[in-house]
Every structure is written in structure tokens, then in C-alpha cells.
């Protein structure tokens, strides 16, 4: 999170090129320091289900069966920066440690796609995934903005009543309640 704050403090958020450059920087950092585990299989998904497009990827560590159950992973990074590709190290480890394949949904990013596009994509991904894997055999996981979108999905009544095998939300919060970038821009830093 500190890296993202430093990038946003330097690059002007009102400029379109700034978001493009931020995405490239974060992607480069995550690629350099977090390649997926050796032997991990990646299977791209781009399908239509119930009139909605679902884009994402299956991530399977070596030896993980095709459909014993699944983890539905929703990536984070402020609804605007990352993708399943940038989170492959995490999803490949999740697959290896759990013995389950991971489906990482690739939701549309802001600001090009406004609310509720991301939430709609996450729901479409859930509906597609649970048409193949029973909901009680699916674990939902998400980080940062992906955690928010996961909770949003879990709060939908039909998902809550016929929901996933495990729901766990862990949130790490800066309890100081200070955003130095906002304070610095407003002249209230100190």
C-alpha cells in the first residue's frame, strides 16, 4: 500500500496518462517480485454466460485436479490498477496450499468503467463458476478492493442463502486513520 501511495503522490491523478503509467509500474513490480510458482498452469477464460461476459483465468498449481472444488479470487488494488496476472503468485500459492484450482475473475477497471461494472463482473463470474462447481464447494477470497467486491457478492441474498463453502474476510487497516498523501496535498501534513 505504501508503494501505491508514493506513486499516487508523484503522478497527477487527473491525467489519463498517469493511471496508465501507474498500472505499468505496479504490474512491473509485481511481475519482477512475484512470478507464479514453477509448473503452475494458467488457463485463460473468456466466455458468455446468461448474456454476460466473464473474463478471468484458472490457476492450477502442479498436481491440482481440474474441478474438485474451487477458490473464487477477486484481486485488489483500488478498483483501478491490477489484474489476475499481477496476482498470479498469490493465486498459484493459494492453489498449491489448498489443493484447489483458483478462478481469478478479471473485472473491468475504473475510471474507464464506472460503478457498478466491477461488481457486475464479479457477480457474472460467480454465476458462471457456480454453474460448473457447486457453490458449497467454492471458497471466496479477495484482497483490498477485491475483498470489498467479495463482501458485496456475499451480501446478495441468493448468494448468502446458497453460498460458498467458506467465507472469511480479513482486513488490515491503518489504524492511525492518516493518509499522508491527502494531508500533504491539502497542506495539513504534520
Secondary structure, DSSP 4 states (H G I P E B T S, - for coil): -HHHHHHHHHS-TTSHHHHHHHHHHHHHHHHHH-PPPTT-EEEEEEEEETTEEEEEEEEE-TT--SSS-EEEEE--STTTS--TGGGHHHHHHHHHHHT-EEEEE-PPPTTTS-TTHHHHHHHHHHHHHHTTS-GGGEEEEE-THHHHHHHHHHTSHHHHHT--SEE-------TT---HHHHHHHT---
